[in-house]
Amino acid sequence: MTVTTGETGAARARRESAAADQATKSEQDRLAFGKPTAELEWDGIRKLDMPPPRWWVLTFWACFIFAVVWWILYPSWPAVRTYFPGLLGYDQRVVVAQQIAEAEARRAPMLEEIGQAEELEQIRADPRLIQYAITAGAIAFANNCAPCHGLGGAGQGFFPSLADDQWIWGGTLDAIQQTINHGVRNGEDPEARDSQMPAFGADQILTRAQISDVAEHVLSLRGTQTDVDAAARGATVFAENCASCHGENGAGMQELGAPSLTDAISLYGADKASIVAQVNRPRHGVMPAFGERLDNVTVKLLALYVHSLGGGQ
């Protein structure tokens, strides 16, 4: 035997100490969790059953009671064809309908004044009415016009801007109202604004060379031509075929819906290739007749709002 008496005593002391610690721990677990350590520990993993704090339990039951009360007071459980309406009889649809009715009642006096005005200029001259008309018109514009003309009438794609001072059919209040009411080339309203540019190339009215020359002339009206001689030849072609609608100087004629060709605003492109394409086979925009979709007051609000965007005449 190589182990000394001192070493045996030390080992025994450690074992006794460990046993005492284990006994203490087991007693603590029994007092805390109702089970000794042997039933709470397996393969080095302790399974504890700590009760939740009292505040948490109270909060849980308070939420549960609140939910039950809410189910009883307000519409909740669905049935086959109906639902439990709740003791308070609350109906959000009814509430929304009431709110809408209240809002319409508040708006009614102003809308009545605008509707009774015979001329849009009367509304425009009244600071109180025009402020309301522009605010309400902005909402109507966002709901009906912005998908094509963009927010604030800035225009997008092949839909013209309404915020500049170039107008195809006129930018006065009456002209704007007429356009909104009846639309453009829609085939629905007999009073819709309508104009058709001939397909000078597709219908063989002009040759390719003549179309190229007239495109150079149009560019010269904006000071961007690249071939002076072609622009000079194109001036003759323009005078014979285009000036009757666009004017001798290309300034356009709003009564015919012929746009100005003298500025950089071009709905279908301002470069030569785009001009040639438009002369060859023109594209024509279409606008619905909103007078058939909206009431007269809303059309007035839209006309006043569009006129206020900065380009009204």
Backbone bond lengths (Angstrom), bond angles and torsions (degrees), N, CA, C in turn:
res aa  C-N    CA-C-N  psi(-1)  N-CA   C-N-CA  omega(-1)  CA-C   N-CA-C  phi
1 M - - - 1.470 - - 1.509 107.40 -
2 T 1.386 113.00 120.31 1.465 118.51 -175.77 1.512 112.83 -98.85
3 V 1.386 117.27 -13.91 1.470 119.84 -178.15 1.511 109.59 -80.61
4 T 1.307 116.73 128.92 1.466 121.68 -178.00 1.508 109.91 -78.77
5 T 1.375 113.54 163.65 1.468 119.63 179.32 1.520 110.75 -62.83
6 G 1.349 117.25 -37.38 1.477 121.82 179.45 1.521 110.90 -62.64
7 E 1.331 119.15 -42.96 1.468 123.19 -179.64 1.529 110.68 -65.12
8 T 1.381 116.10 -40.15 1.466 119.81 178.80 1.527 110.60 -63.55
9 G 1.287 117.03 -40.53 1.464 121.33 178.03 1.524 111.46 -63.65
10 A 1.331 118.19 -39.65 1.465 121.98 179.65 1.514 110.90 -65.87
11 A 1.338 116.30 -43.17 1.460 120.05 179.01 1.518 110.55 -63.79
12 R 1.351 115.62 -41.81 1.463 119.65 179.48 1.532 110.86 -63.09
13 A 1.296 115.58 -38.54 1.474 120.21 179.81 1.523 110.91 -64.19
14 R 1.341 115.71 -40.21 1.459 119.15 179.48 1.526 110.98 -66.21
15 R 1.334 115.15 -41.44 1.458 118.64 179.47 1.528 110.89 -64.04
16 E 1.283 116.32 -43.30 1.452 119.93 -180.00 1.525 111.46 -64.66
17 S 1.327 115.26 -38.39 1.466 119.36 178.49 1.527 110.97 -65.99
18 A 1.344 116.13 -42.03 1.466 120.09 179.46 1.523 110.42 -64.83
19 A 1.362 115.44 -40.65 1.459 119.29 179.51 1.521 110.95 -64.21
20 A 1.316 115.90 -39.66 1.467 119.89 178.83 1.528 110.84 -65.13
21 D 1.337 115.58 -42.17 1.478 119.74 178.17 1.520 110.65 -61.99
22 Q 1.343 115.52 -42.82 1.460 119.85 -179.57 1.524 110.90 -64.13
23 A 1.330 115.30 -40.98 1.458 119.24 178.83 1.519 110.87 -63.69
24 T 1.318 115.72 -41.87 1.475 120.27 177.96 1.515 111.29 -62.98
25 K 1.320 115.36 -44.64 1.471 121.09 -179.09 1.521 110.46 -63.95
26 S 1.366 115.61 -41.16 1.458 119.60 -179.61 1.522 110.48 -64.86
27 E 1.344 116.28 -40.01 1.450 120.01 178.71 1.524 111.38 -66.21
28 Q 1.329 115.58 -39.18 1.467 119.70 177.96 1.527 110.81 -63.44
29 D 1.334 116.66 -42.79 1.456 119.96 178.58 1.517 111.08 -64.78
30 R 1.334 116.29 -38.98 1.452 119.21 -179.92 1.523 111.14 -63.32
31 L 1.352 115.23 -41.11 1.456 119.67 179.77 1.533 111.83 -69.98
32 A 1.367 116.15 -37.80 1.471 120.39 -175.80 1.516 112.58 -81.42
33 F 1.343 116.67 -39.86 1.465 120.32 -171.59 1.526 113.36 -119.28
34 G 1.330 117.05 -1.59 1.446 119.06 178.44 1.509 114.51 79.68
35 K 1.326 117.47 3.98 1.457 121.22 -179.87 1.523 109.07 -137.90
36 P 1.338 116.83 146.30 1.465 118.70 176.06 1.520 110.35 -71.99
37 T 1.336 115.88 164.85 1.463 121.76 -176.75 1.515 111.81 -56.49
38 A 1.340 118.24 -35.90 1.458 121.04 -176.91 1.525 111.66 -59.71
39 E 1.329 118.27 -28.84 1.460 121.49 -179.65 1.522 112.29 -91.43
40 L 1.332 117.38 -9.97 1.470 121.23 -179.42 1.522 112.66 -103.28
41 E 1.289 118.43 -9.83 1.462 121.55 -172.90 1.521 109.68 -125.80
42 W 1.308 115.28 134.86 1.465 121.21 178.27 1.515 109.37 -147.73
43 D 1.295 115.00 123.04 1.472 121.46 178.65 1.525 111.30 54.90
44 G 1.303 116.00 37.73 1.465 120.40 176.35 1.517 114.64 83.55
45 I 1.343 116.96 0.79 1.473 120.41 -179.01 1.521 108.22 -109.29
46 R 1.330 117.55 126.65 1.453 122.20 -179.33 1.532 110.23 -95.03
47 K 1.293 116.04 129.51 1.455 122.49 177.04 1.525 107.88 -106.35
48 L 1.351 114.64 110.30 1.449 119.42 -175.95 1.529 110.72 -106.32
49 D 1.261 117.87 157.17 1.460 124.22 179.84 1.517 108.57 -130.22
50 M 1.348 113.28 64.50 1.459 119.29 -176.91 1.527 109.92 -75.33
51 P 1.289 121.09 123.10 1.473 121.78 177.80 1.524 110.10 -66.19
52 P 1.348 117.39 143.09 1.472 120.19 -179.52 1.523 110.55 -67.30
53 P 1.347 116.61 157.83 1.474 119.82 178.53 1.533 110.85 -61.19
54 R 1.296 115.43 153.04 1.461 120.18 -177.37 1.529 111.80 -62.96
55 W 1.361 116.40 -38.46 1.459 118.80 -179.55 1.528 111.07 -62.11
56 W 1.350 116.02 -33.62 1.465 119.56 -179.69 1.532 109.98 -69.81
57 V 1.321 116.25 -42.22 1.461 120.62 179.64 1.529 110.52 -62.51
58 L 1.336 116.19 -43.62 1.463 119.98 179.71 1.533 111.38 -63.94
59 T 1.324 115.12 -41.08 1.469 119.28 178.82 1.523 110.90 -63.24
60 F 1.331 116.56 -42.89 1.455 121.31 179.36 1.523 111.29 -58.24
61 W 1.335 116.63 -48.63 1.455 120.16 -178.34 1.529 111.56 -69.08
62 A 1.310 117.33 -33.97 1.466 120.11 177.11 1.535 110.26 -63.70
63 C 1.340 116.83 -42.48 1.465 120.50 177.75 1.520 110.96 -64.38
64 F 1.306 116.74 -40.65 1.457 121.26 -179.91 1.528 110.53 -62.76
65 I 1.331 116.43 -45.96 1.462 120.77 -179.75 1.532 110.48 -65.21
66 F 1.322 116.45 -40.14 1.468 120.47 178.06 1.526 110.37 -60.52
67 A 1.355 116.80 -43.96 1.458 120.34 -179.74 1.525 111.22 -61.75
68 V 1.311 117.10 -42.57 1.470 120.85 179.47 1.526 110.29 -62.59
69 V 1.341 116.19 -45.06 1.461 119.76 179.23 1.527 110.49 -62.46
70 W 1.332 116.73 -40.64 1.474 121.60 179.91 1.532 109.95 -62.93
71 W 1.334 117.15 -42.92 1.457 120.97 178.31 1.529 110.92 -59.72
72 I 1.310 117.07 -35.72 1.467 120.73 -177.02 1.529 111.02 -76.75
73 L 1.329 117.56 -39.35 1.466 121.52 -174.42 1.516 112.75 -79.62
74 Y 1.331 118.86 -34.79 1.457 122.33 -172.74 1.531 110.81 -116.17
75 P 1.349 117.97 162.87 1.464 120.94 178.23 1.529 110.23 -56.39
76 S 1.337 115.09 134.15 1.464 116.77 -175.32 1.513 112.12 -145.82
77 W 1.326 116.64 -87.79 1.457 120.28 -168.05 1.523 112.35 -69.21
78 P 1.340 117.49 127.99 1.471 119.86 177.50 1.519 111.15 -78.87
79 A 1.330 114.15 151.00 1.459 120.78 173.11 1.526 108.14 -116.48
80 V 1.331 116.73 -167.65 1.468 119.32 -177.19 1.524 110.89 -65.08
81 R 1.322 116.69 -48.09 1.466 119.91 -177.37 1.522 113.11 -122.06
82 T 1.284 117.81 -3.32 1.461 120.71 -179.41 1.516 108.75 -145.01
83 Y 1.312 117.50 -156.81 1.451 122.47 179.80 1.525 108.67 -154.19
84 F 1.325 115.21 162.70 1.459 119.58 177.19 1.532 108.80 -72.61
85 P 1.337 119.33 116.51 1.471 120.91 -171.97 1.512 114.84 -76.42
86 G 1.328 118.34 -12.52 1.464 120.61 -176.80 1.518 111.83 85.29
87 L 1.319 115.11 153.12 1.461 119.86 -176.91 1.527 112.29 -68.49
88 L 1.343 117.55 -27.01 1.471 120.33 -178.70 1.518 112.44 -82.42
89 G 1.340 117.11 -14.51 1.459 120.19 179.60 1.519 113.38 66.96
90 Y 1.321 117.27 28.20 1.472 121.20 -178.23 1.522 110.30 -73.28
91 D 1.343 116.80 135.11 1.465 122.20 177.53 1.524 108.19 -138.14
92 Q 1.312 116.68 114.72 1.466 120.25 -175.37 1.527 111.95 -65.43
93 R 1.325 116.78 -31.69 1.461 119.33 177.44 1.526 110.58 -62.37
94 V 1.313 115.64 -40.98 1.462 120.03 178.53 1.528 110.43 -64.89
95 V 1.323 115.95 -41.61 1.463 120.57 179.73 1.520 110.81 -61.89
96 V 1.346 116.78 -45.96 1.470 120.65 179.54 1.528 110.41 -62.79
97 A 1.332 117.26 -42.36 1.461 120.73 178.63 1.528 110.85 -61.24
98 Q 1.313 116.63 -39.83 1.464 120.38 178.07 1.526 110.95 -65.64
99 Q 1.326 116.48 -42.50 1.466 119.93 179.51 1.528 111.25 -63.35
100 I 1.333 116.25 -41.10 1.464 119.80 177.90 1.529 110.37 -63.81
101 A 1.329 116.00 -42.94 1.468 120.16 179.48 1.526 110.90 -62.27
102 E 1.333 116.85 -40.67 1.469 120.55 178.26 1.526 111.16 -64.62
103 A 1.348 116.10 -41.68 1.468 119.49 179.01 1.526 110.94 -64.74
104 E 1.327 117.01 -41.53 1.464 119.98 178.74 1.530 111.22 -65.86
105 A 1.317 116.02 -34.76 1.466 119.21 178.05 1.532 110.74 -65.60
106 R 1.334 115.86 -38.42 1.471 118.99 178.42 1.525 111.17 -68.92
107 R 1.344 117.09 -33.99 1.465 120.87 -178.32 1.516 112.63 -79.72
108 A 1.324 116.30 -23.34 1.467 120.72 -170.55 1.527 114.55 -52.89
109 P 1.347 120.51 -46.47 1.470 118.93 -177.84 1.531 113.26 -60.40
110 M 1.332 116.51 -42.51 1.464 119.31 -179.94 1.529 110.98 -67.50
111 L 1.322 116.16 -43.95 1.470 119.57 -179.28 1.525 110.99 -65.13
112 E 1.320 116.02 -34.25 1.466 119.16 178.62 1.525 110.64 -65.70
113 E 1.329 116.59 -41.39 1.464 119.96 178.14 1.520 110.76 -63.51
114 I 1.325 116.55 -42.63 1.462 119.98 179.86 1.521 110.48 -66.03
115 G 1.339 116.08 -40.59 1.455 119.10 179.75 1.512 113.15 -66.34
116 Q 1.339 117.85 -32.53 1.460 121.36 -178.68 1.523 113.19 -81.19
117 A 1.337 117.58 -14.65 1.467 120.17 179.86 1.524 109.68 -67.18
118 E 1.317 117.37 125.97 1.457 121.16 -177.65 1.523 112.06 -75.19
119 E 1.320 116.42 -32.19 1.465 120.93 -178.92 1.526 109.77 -123.23
120 L 1.321 116.24 142.48 1.466 120.33 177.61 1.520 111.57 -65.12
121 E 1.314 116.49 -27.35 1.471 120.24 178.88 1.526 110.60 -63.92
122 Q 1.328 117.18 -30.22 1.469 119.79 177.33 1.528 110.42 -63.45
123 I 1.317 115.98 -41.39 1.464 120.10 179.13 1.517 109.21 -68.51
124 R 1.310 116.37 -42.79 1.466 121.07 -177.93 1.528 111.31 -63.22
125 A 1.321 116.39 -29.77 1.471 120.49 -178.48 1.522 112.40 -80.90
126 D 1.325 118.13 -12.32 1.462 121.76 -178.96 1.531 108.37 -100.07
127 P 1.340 118.82 109.96 1.480 120.93 -176.62 1.524 113.59 -56.19
128 R 1.321 116.23 -36.20 1.466 119.80 -178.73 1.528 110.37 -68.91
129 L 1.324 116.83 -45.67 1.462 120.68 -177.66 1.528 111.98 -71.09
130 I 1.322 116.96 -40.49 1.467 118.44 -176.59 1.523 111.08 -69.07
131 Q 1.325 116.89 -35.27 1.465 119.30 176.87 1.527 110.68 -62.75
132 Y 1.322 115.70 -44.19 1.465 119.57 178.54 1.526 110.31 -66.61
133 A 1.326 117.27 -41.95 1.466 121.63 -177.33 1.516 111.44 -62.62
134 I 1.326 117.63 -40.88 1.467 120.60 -179.29 1.524 110.52 -68.91
135 T 1.339 116.58 -40.19 1.470 119.98 178.66 1.525 111.22 -64.55
136 A 1.326 115.64 -48.55 1.466 119.27 179.45 1.522 111.12 -69.38
137 G 1.327 116.52 -35.35 1.468 120.08 179.15 1.513 112.24 -65.12
138 A 1.335 117.26 -33.05 1.461 120.41 178.09 1.529 110.69 -63.27
139 I 1.337 116.38 -38.36 1.465 120.60 178.56 1.526 110.09 -67.84
140 A 1.339 115.97 -45.18 1.468 119.75 178.95 1.530 110.79 -63.17
141 F 1.327 116.52 -36.65 1.471 120.63 178.69 1.531 110.71 -64.74
142 A 1.325 116.32 -44.14 1.467 120.36 179.64 1.526 111.32 -62.08
143 N 1.331 116.68 -34.14 1.462 120.27 -178.11 1.519 113.58 -80.19
144 N 1.341 117.07 -27.86 1.467 119.48 -171.31 1.521 115.26 -119.84
145 C 1.321 118.00 -28.44 1.469 120.57 -170.02 1.532 114.12 -114.32
146 A 1.341 116.27 -31.35 1.469 120.43 -174.72 1.527 114.12 -59.80
147 P 1.348 120.48 -32.39 1.465 118.24 178.68 1.527 113.52 -55.32
148 C 1.332 117.61 -29.68 1.468 120.50 177.80 1.531 111.66 -100.67
149 H 1.318 116.06 -50.99 1.471 120.00 -172.66 1.524 113.29 -87.24
150 G 1.341 118.67 -4.18 1.451 121.00 178.21 1.520 111.58 82.07
151 L 1.321 115.25 158.59 1.462 119.93 177.77 1.521 109.73 -63.86
152 G 1.305 115.85 136.14 1.461 119.77 -178.94 1.506 113.12 72.35
153 G 1.355 117.76 10.36 1.463 120.75 177.74 1.513 114.02 68.10
154 A 1.339 117.65 25.29 1.463 120.44 -176.82 1.522 113.14 -73.04
155 G 1.348 117.21 -13.14 1.452 119.98 -179.18 1.515 111.82 80.14
156 Q 1.325 115.40 155.07 1.461 120.25 177.52 1.524 108.81 -163.29
157 G 1.322 115.33 144.34 1.454 119.54 -179.67 1.522 111.00 57.42
158 F 1.341 116.24 -127.04 1.464 121.44 -179.72 1.517 112.46 -95.44
159 F 1.338 116.62 14.48 1.462 120.95 177.87 1.530 108.20 -100.19
160 P 1.329 117.68 125.08 1.471 120.07 -170.62 1.526 113.84 -69.49
161 S 1.306 114.40 154.62 1.458 121.21 173.44 1.517 109.09 -73.05
162 L 1.322 115.75 142.91 1.463 121.35 176.92 1.521 110.77 -109.83
163 A 1.322 115.69 8.47 1.466 120.28 -175.16 1.528 112.65 -107.95
164 D 1.343 117.88 5.39 1.461 119.47 176.18 1.531 109.01 -109.19
165 D 1.325 116.74 -174.63 1.464 119.50 -176.39 1.524 112.63 -103.77
166 Q 1.320 117.22 21.49 1.453 121.44 175.41 1.526 109.68 -108.19
167 W 1.311 115.52 121.07 1.459 121.16 -176.11 1.518 110.44 -123.71
168 I 1.324 117.00 138.05 1.460 120.67 178.02 1.520 110.42 -80.55
169 W 1.341 116.71 -41.92 1.462 121.02 -176.61 1.524 111.92 -114.18
170 G 1.313 118.66 11.51 1.457 121.28 177.14 1.516 112.31 105.82
171 G 1.325 115.91 143.47 1.452 121.21 -175.19 1.510 114.32 -114.68
172 T 1.341 118.29 16.18 1.456 119.56 174.14 1.522 109.20 -76.19
173 L 1.325 116.26 164.38 1.461 119.60 179.72 1.528 111.53 -58.25
174 D 1.342 116.40 -44.47 1.462 119.65 -178.91 1.521 111.36 -67.00
175 A 1.332 117.03 -38.44 1.464 119.99 -179.69 1.528 110.72 -67.26
176 I 1.325 116.60 -40.80 1.473 120.34 178.58 1.524 109.92 -64.67
177 Q 1.333 116.68 -43.53 1.468 120.28 179.32 1.528 110.57 -61.66
178 Q 1.336 116.66 -40.99 1.464 120.67 178.69 1.534 111.09 -61.62
179 T 1.326 116.28 -43.01 1.462 120.11 -179.47 1.525 111.16 -65.89
180 I 1.326 116.73 -41.72 1.467 119.84 179.50 1.528 110.17 -65.69
181 N 1.312 116.87 -42.75 1.460 120.78 -176.77 1.521 112.35 -64.44
182 H 1.331 117.10 -45.42 1.467 120.30 -169.47 1.530 113.66 -109.80
183 G 1.327 117.96 -16.34 1.454 119.93 176.42 1.521 113.30 76.72
184 V 1.322 114.12 -168.63 1.469 120.89 -175.99 1.535 109.17 -135.67
185 R 1.318 116.03 124.24 1.480 122.82 173.03 1.534 112.90 47.50
186 N 1.320 118.04 42.16 1.461 120.26 -175.04 1.522 113.55 -94.86
187 G 1.308 118.10 -11.63 1.447 120.57 179.97 1.516 113.65 69.50
188 E 1.336 117.66 7.03 1.459 122.01 -178.63 1.521 111.65 -105.52
189 D 1.327 115.07 -44.86 1.459 121.63 -172.70 1.533 108.63 -104.82
190 P 1.315 117.86 123.43 1.470 119.49 179.50 1.528 113.20 -64.08
191 E 1.341 116.81 -18.40 1.460 119.79 178.73 1.526 112.16 -99.01
192 A 1.317 117.04 9.77 1.466 120.02 178.65 1.527 110.01 -61.83
193 R 1.303 115.40 144.95 1.462 119.75 176.69 1.530 108.04 -66.22
194 D 1.320 115.42 138.33 1.455 118.30 -175.38 1.526 110.05 -148.08
195 S 1.293 115.58 137.16 1.464 122.20 172.36 1.517 107.09 -158.38
196 Q 1.303 116.46 146.65 1.455 120.86 -178.68 1.522 109.16 -130.86
197 M 1.309 115.22 123.99 1.463 120.59 174.52 1.522 108.27 -86.98
198 P 1.322 118.20 128.55 1.466 119.73 -179.62 1.524 111.92 -60.54
199 A 1.326 115.62 150.82 1.469 121.06 174.03 1.523 107.30 -86.25
200 F 1.325 115.68 85.37 1.462 120.49 -171.48 1.522 113.23 -61.73
201 G 1.312 116.94 -31.10 1.455 119.19 179.42 1.507 112.42 -90.91
202 A 1.334 117.02 -49.30 1.466 121.66 -177.42 1.522 111.20 -61.76
203 D 1.327 117.87 -33.59 1.461 121.77 179.27 1.522 112.07 -94.23
204 Q 1.331 117.34 7.60 1.471 124.02 175.27 1.528 112.62 58.72
205 I 1.331 114.69 35.97 1.466 118.85 174.20 1.521 109.74 -77.03
206 L 1.324 115.74 -38.28 1.464 122.03 177.46 1.520 109.29 -123.58
207 T 1.322 115.66 153.99 1.456 120.82 175.74 1.523 109.28 -82.14
208 R 1.337 116.10 168.12 1.461 120.44 178.17 1.526 110.78 -60.51
209 A 1.359 115.68 -39.04 1.465 119.47 -179.69 1.522 110.70 -64.73
210 Q 1.340 116.66 -40.90 1.466 120.20 179.62 1.537 111.10 -66.46
211 I 1.321 116.32 -39.71 1.466 119.70 178.26 1.520 110.26 -64.45
212 S 1.322 117.56 -40.44 1.465 120.98 177.87 1.525 110.45 -63.30
213 D 1.348 115.69 -41.17 1.468 119.42 -179.92 1.525 111.40 -66.57
214 V 1.359 116.89 -42.47 1.462 118.90 -178.25 1.530 110.32 -69.03
215 A 1.320 117.09 -29.50 1.468 119.81 175.40 1.523 109.85 -65.73
216 E 1.333 116.99 -39.97 1.469 119.96 176.61 1.523 110.60 -64.08
217 H 1.331 116.34 -36.85 1.463 118.95 177.89 1.529 111.38 -65.17
218 V 1.340 116.67 -42.32 1.459 119.81 177.38 1.527 110.39 -61.10
219 L 1.332 116.57 -40.82 1.464 119.47 176.26 1.524 111.11 -62.59
220 S 1.341 116.40 -34.96 1.469 119.11 -179.89 1.528 111.54 -67.63
221 L 1.342 116.81 -28.46 1.464 119.80 177.25 1.520 111.10 -63.94
222 R 1.352 115.74 -22.91 1.469 121.60 178.88 1.525 111.29 -104.33
223 G 1.337 115.78 1.11 1.463 119.78 179.75 1.503 114.03 74.27
224 T 1.343 117.79 27.93 1.467 120.06 -177.61 1.535 112.27 -124.55
225 Q 1.354 118.28 15.80 1.458 119.75 -179.25 1.527 111.16 -66.10
226 T 1.326 116.21 154.47 1.472 121.33 178.62 1.523 112.56 -114.23
227 D 1.342 117.12 -13.28 1.462 121.62 -178.63 1.519 107.66 -131.54
228 V 1.319 116.52 103.45 1.465 121.83 -175.46 1.520 111.28 -64.84
229 D 1.333 117.11 -42.23 1.464 120.07 -178.81 1.526 110.85 -65.04
230 A 1.336 116.68 -42.80 1.461 120.32 179.05 1.527 110.15 -64.27
231 A 1.336 117.18 -37.34 1.459 120.65 178.34 1.522 110.86 -64.66
232 A 1.331 117.40 -36.21 1.468 121.18 178.54 1.531 110.39 -67.12
233 R 1.336 116.89 -42.70 1.468 119.59 176.96 1.533 110.15 -65.20
234 G 1.327 115.80 -38.85 1.458 120.66 -179.17 1.514 112.73 -65.85
235 A 1.351 117.33 -26.25 1.461 120.20 179.10 1.522 110.61 -62.81
236 T 1.340 115.96 -38.42 1.465 119.96 178.13 1.523 111.06 -66.95
237 V 1.331 115.54 -44.41 1.469 119.90 178.25 1.523 110.13 -61.79
238 F 1.319 116.89 -40.74 1.467 122.04 -179.94 1.521 110.28 -62.72
239 A 1.336 117.11 -45.36 1.465 120.83 -177.75 1.518 110.99 -62.88
240 E 1.323 117.28 -33.04 1.460 121.02 -176.63 1.527 113.12 -84.20
241 N 1.325 117.99 -25.02 1.462 120.30 -171.13 1.527 115.32 -123.47
242 C 1.327 117.58 -24.59 1.464 119.89 -170.09 1.521 113.79 -117.22
243 A 1.329 116.25 -28.05 1.462 119.88 -172.77 1.520 112.80 -64.52
244 S 1.328 118.14 -26.18 1.460 120.59 -178.77 1.527 111.89 -61.66
245 C 1.315 117.61 -25.98 1.465 121.25 177.69 1.524 111.87 -106.98
246 H 1.318 116.33 -47.40 1.471 120.79 -174.54 1.523 112.99 -86.38
247 G 1.333 118.09 -4.66 1.453 120.61 -179.64 1.518 112.11 87.44
248 E 1.317 115.65 155.64 1.462 120.51 -176.78 1.525 111.52 -60.38
249 N 1.308 116.73 -36.06 1.460 120.47 -178.84 1.532 112.56 -100.00
250 G 1.341 116.72 8.71 1.465 120.20 178.59 1.517 113.85 74.84
251 A 1.347 117.43 19.08 1.463 120.64 -177.22 1.526 112.37 -77.60
252 G 1.336 117.11 -11.08 1.455 120.78 178.21 1.512 113.14 86.82
253 M 1.337 115.93 162.98 1.459 122.48 177.63 1.518 107.89 -135.69
254 Q 1.306 115.99 109.58 1.466 119.90 -176.34 1.516 112.31 -67.69
255 E 1.333 117.51 -29.42 1.461 118.60 179.68 1.531 112.00 -66.94
256 L 1.330 116.56 -19.36 1.464 121.05 177.68 1.528 112.30 -105.99
257 G 1.302 116.55 -2.50 1.459 119.52 -177.27 1.517 112.81 71.92
258 A 1.314 116.89 25.92 1.466 121.63 -179.75 1.530 108.34 -98.17
259 P 1.319 118.86 114.88 1.471 120.76 -175.02 1.526 112.90 -72.42
260 S 1.309 114.69 158.66 1.451 121.01 174.43 1.531 109.86 -68.12
261 L 1.326 115.36 141.03 1.466 121.33 178.24 1.525 111.69 -110.19
262 T 1.332 116.02 12.31 1.463 119.63 -173.11 1.517 113.59 -100.89
263 D 1.339 117.90 -1.65 1.459 119.22 -179.18 1.524 109.48 -119.14
264 A 1.318 115.63 -178.60 1.473 120.63 -177.16 1.526 112.27 -87.33
265 I 1.343 116.51 1.58 1.462 120.13 179.64 1.520 108.74 -84.51
266 S 1.300 116.16 113.79 1.467 120.14 -177.68 1.525 108.21 -140.58
267 L 1.312 116.43 118.58 1.458 121.62 -172.81 1.524 112.21 -65.78
268 Y 1.319 116.63 -36.35 1.468 119.64 -175.49 1.526 113.00 -111.57
269 G 1.318 117.83 18.24 1.462 121.04 176.19 1.520 111.79 113.73
270 A 1.339 115.97 141.67 1.466 120.89 -175.71 1.524 113.21 -107.24
271 D 1.324 118.76 -3.50 1.472 120.25 178.87 1.528 109.47 -82.36
272 K 1.327 116.37 168.31 1.467 120.97 -174.34 1.522 111.41 -62.03
273 A 1.322 118.05 -42.50 1.464 120.84 -178.19 1.535 110.77 -60.31
274 S 1.327 117.07 -40.13 1.467 120.74 -179.97 1.526 110.63 -68.23
275 I 1.331 116.46 -39.40 1.465 119.93 179.18 1.526 110.09 -65.70
276 V 1.327 117.01 -44.00 1.467 121.27 178.18 1.531 110.08 -59.41
277 A 1.344 117.37 -43.57 1.467 120.93 -179.88 1.520 110.99 -62.94
278 Q 1.340 117.55 -39.93 1.459 120.69 -178.44 1.529 110.93 -70.11
279 V 1.314 117.52 -38.76 1.471 120.30 178.09 1.528 110.14 -68.53
280 N 1.320 116.34 -38.98 1.464 120.81 -177.74 1.534 111.66 -66.67
281 R 1.339 116.81 -52.16 1.469 121.87 179.30 1.528 107.94 -144.32
282 P 1.317 117.80 90.84 1.470 121.06 -171.01 1.525 113.19 -68.72
283 R 1.340 114.84 150.38 1.452 122.71 172.50 1.527 108.82 -101.62
284 H 1.310 116.34 143.45 1.460 121.13 -177.68 1.525 109.76 -126.87
285 G 1.314 115.54 128.75 1.456 120.35 179.96 1.526 112.55 -75.52
286 V 1.315 115.30 156.87 1.468 122.03 179.86 1.528 108.10 -130.10
287 M 1.336 115.77 141.07 1.466 120.82 177.21 1.530 109.18 -136.37
288 P 1.327 118.86 134.47 1.470 120.62 179.44 1.532 111.83 -65.38
289 A 1.320 114.84 160.00 1.464 121.26 174.50 1.528 107.73 -87.91
290 F 1.314 117.04 98.10 1.461 120.08 -176.00 1.525 112.93 -73.83
291 G 1.326 116.81 -13.76 1.454 119.17 176.15 1.514 112.11 -64.30
292 E 1.348 116.75 -22.15 1.455 121.25 177.43 1.521 111.97 -87.36
293 R 1.325 116.99 -12.76 1.460 121.53 -176.26 1.531 112.50 -108.25
294 L 1.322 116.43 -30.49 1.456 121.07 -174.93 1.522 110.17 -117.09
295 D 1.311 116.24 156.31 1.463 119.67 177.02 1.520 109.96 -76.29
296 N 1.317 115.11 166.43 1.460 121.26 -174.43 1.523 112.32 -61.39
297 V 1.340 117.38 -37.33 1.463 120.65 -179.22 1.523 110.58 -65.66
298 T 1.329 117.44 -42.73 1.466 120.50 179.97 1.523 110.63 -64.00
299 V 1.332 117.67 -38.38 1.473 120.75 177.01 1.527 109.87 -62.11
300 K 1.314 116.68 -40.60 1.473 120.04 177.77 1.529 110.76 -63.14
301 L 1.331 115.86 -44.04 1.465 119.87 179.25 1.533 110.37 -60.11
302 L 1.324 116.72 -42.22 1.471 120.84 179.52 1.524 110.71 -64.20
303 A 1.331 117.02 -44.24 1.461 120.37 -179.61 1.522 111.15 -61.13
304 L 1.325 117.13 -43.76 1.458 121.17 -179.91 1.517 110.99 -66.93
305 Y 1.330 117.09 -39.41 1.479 120.34 179.53 1.532 110.10 -66.44
306 V 1.323 117.47 -48.94 1.474 120.14 -179.56 1.519 110.60 -60.19
307 H 1.330 116.77 -40.43 1.460 121.03 179.13 1.530 111.08 -62.29
308 S 1.339 116.45 -30.12 1.471 120.51 -176.74 1.521 113.23 -82.03
309 L 1.320 117.94 -7.61 1.461 120.20 -174.29 1.517 114.03 -68.62
310 G 1.338 116.45 -13.79 1.465 117.99 175.39 1.507 113.66 128.86
311 G 1.331 116.28 -17.67 1.458 118.04 -177.33 1.507 114.04 -110.35
312 G 1.328 117.28 5.27 1.463 119.92 -178.58 1.518 111.99 -64.31
313 Q 1.319 115.86 143.67 1.461 120.52 -178.11 1.523 110.39 -99.37
